[in-house]
């Protein structure tokens, strides 16, 4: 499984503010355990 941010996939788009993609991936990884 993978998680990709808007900015990583589509240059010019922005990711939502308030968290980093690294922290979001960590939270998702913890939930999928």
RAPE-V713802 format. One record per residue. SS is DSSP state (H for helix, E for strand, C for the rest). Layout:
# RAPE-V713802
SS ; SS
This chain:
# RAPE-V713802
C ; C ; C ; C ; C ; H ; H ; H ; H ; C ; C ; C ; C ; C ; C ; C ; C ; C ; C ; C ; H ; H ; H ; H ; H ; H ; H ; H ; H ; H ; H ; H ; C
